[in-house]
Amino acid sequence: MTKTITANIPARKLGKMTFPARVDTFTADDQGRWSSPDAGAMTQADVIDICQRATNWTAIRAEHFPMHGFSS
């Protein structure tokens, strides 16, 4: 069964550079391989690192990564 995650990444400003808000989509296939339309193949750790910045991280973690970090 494939899984799809939609992460709502908020805008942020670093120095003089501003990164606009965006919506990232990640898909896991039946073998557990993650990918993104923008980045291609990714590891689960890469997906988690990006999703942790999302405004909907709590919901993503509860649905897709319930054991990650155990107490985080």
N, C-alpha and C positions, 0 to 999 in steps of 0.2 A: 504494500500500500504506500503510495507516495504521500509526502507531507509538504505543505506549502506554508511558509511563514511570510507575513507582511509586517515589516518593521517601520514604524514612523519615527524617523530620525529628525530631531529638531534642528533649527538653524543654530549656528554658533559663530563666534567671532574670535579669531586668534590674531592679536596685534592689529594690523591694518587689513588683514584678509577676513572676509566674511564668507562662510559656507552656507548656502541656502538650505532650508528644510527640504527633506526628500523622503520618498517612500521606497524602501528596498524590498525586493521579493527574493526569497530563497526556496529552493525545492530540493527535497531528498527523495531519491528513487527507492525502489524495493530493496536494493543492496545497501542502503544507508549512505550513498554518496551524495554530497551536497553540491549544489551549483546555483549560480546567479546569472540572470541574463546579461548583466553588465560585466561581471568578473570571471565568468566561466566556472570551472571546477574549484571547489573550496573544501577545507576541512571543517569538521564540526566545531573545532575551537575557533576558527576564523568567523564562522557564523555567529557563535556566541559572543565573541568580542564586539562585533558590530551591533548585534541586537541589544547588548547591555546599555548602549547609549540611547536606545529607543524609548519613546514616551510610554509605549505599551509593553515594556520589558517584563513586568510582573505577570501579565497574562500570557506572554510568549513562554516564559520560564515554566509557569504552571502547566501549560498544555504540552510543550515539546521537550523541555529539559528538566523534569521534576527532580532528578537526583543530582544535578550539577551543583557542586559546591556544598551540598548537604545543609549548611547553615547560612548560606548567603541569600 
